[in-house]
Amino acid sequence: MPLLVTSAFGVNGDGYGALLAFDRNGTPQGAFCNDPRIADPRGLAVHEHAGLLYLNSGQDRVLAVGADGTVVRDTGPIEGLNTGGGNFGPDGRYYVGLRSARTVMAFEPSLDAAGEHFLPTAVVPFPRGFAFSHDGRLILASGTGPNGVGDNALVAFDPSERKQPIRLVSDPELSPLDLAIAPNGNIVVSSEHPFGSPDAITTVREYDSADGHLVRVFSANRSAKFRKPRGLRFGPDDKLYCVAQDEVVAFDFISGECFGSTVQFPRLYGQAIEFFP
């Protein structure tokens, strides 16, 4: 199963502005899709039932890509969309973080209808990653933006009350970039603290999903450089993968051990990671 990574370009990082493929040994396979609608790509998520990969393009559009690398669905350009991460929700819709509007929007998987604001606009200072917990809550990383503004917290939205975030995690050593829900239901978060600092401490942090307390901290130690960590995904081998600058780093979620770099690729500037098809 190929490992796919979105590589940033421009203000998001001096990468390739492409969806790149690597085999399970970390060998680069080139661009998974060369469609010109993929520019400075951001979030990724797999719709397993449909067998499609959904991708947020820096061209202010959302695309769905088939296993052969062909774009099969397209919202078309949506002025001011400015997408971040993406994930599927319990209702089957595709959810997208909007960086300028500072909210989360939901799209039907057909991508043939206008998106719906799932949360109020400007709900947090700067949205980073998000995911749906096992009990249906949306957990959103409220991070620091490129302008240095943010509150570095994790907030939760109950399915029946989406207007008011509940502050779940306040950790003085957290500056969140992406998050995922672990098999045990806890929240794992990639963190670069202070955000943007050349001396930032980079970790993956696990929090209890019920009360938000810090469970443990994953560190690469000397196994990998682990600079600018971004997208998180659990792989089919149950390892936890985090894409970073120039590499993809793997962790054993049970023991917390870092396996080091499974991919090493100069100027990767990875944003999101997925396993597909």
C-alpha positions, 0 to 999 in steps of 0.5 A: 500500500503506497504512502502518500504525502502532500508536499507544500509550496510557497508560503507553506514551505519550499517543497514540491507543491505535489502529491508524492508517493512512496513505497513501504520501504520509503523509496520515492515513486514520483507524483501520484497524480499530475493533474494541474488542479493539485497545487500546494496540496494540504489535507488528505483523507481516504473514503474507504467505501468509495475507494477514493482519496480526497485532497484539499488543493491550494487552488481553493478546491477539493478533489477526489482521486481514484486509485489510478491517480485520476481526479474523478470529483471536483468542487471547482474553485471556491473563492477564499476557501483556503483549506487546511486539513481534512477528515471524514465525519460520522455522517459520511461527509468530508470535513475541511478546515478553513484557515482564513474563515477559521472554521470547519466546512462539510461537503457531501462526498459527491462534491457536487453541492456547496459546502456547509459551515459546520462550525461558526466562522472565527470559532478559534484564532487559527484552526489546525488539525481536527478529527472526530472522537469515538463519541462523535465530538469534533476535536479541533486543534486551536494552534498558532497561525503564521502571524504568531496569533493563537492560543495553543489548545484543543477544543471539543464540540458536542454534536448537539452544541456546535456554537460554543467550544469546550476547552479540553486541553491546555498544555503550556508545552503544546503548539498543535499542528495536526491531531488524530484519534488513536485506537484506544480513543485518546487524542494524539497531536503533533506539536512544535513549541514554540511554533516557528522557532528554530529551537522548537521542541517537536513531539507527538503528545497523547491526551485522554479524550475524556478529561484532556490530561496529558498521558505521555509524550512521544519523542524522536530523540536521536532516531530522526531529525523530526523538524516541523512535524505536521500530518498524523495518520495510523498506518495499516500496520498500526504504527503512528506516522508523522510527516515532517520536513524532509522525512516521515517518522514512525512510532510504535503506539503501544511502546512509544518507541520511535522507529526513525525515518521511514521516508527521507526526501529532501525538501519534502515539507510534508503537510498530510499523510495517507495510505492509499489505495 
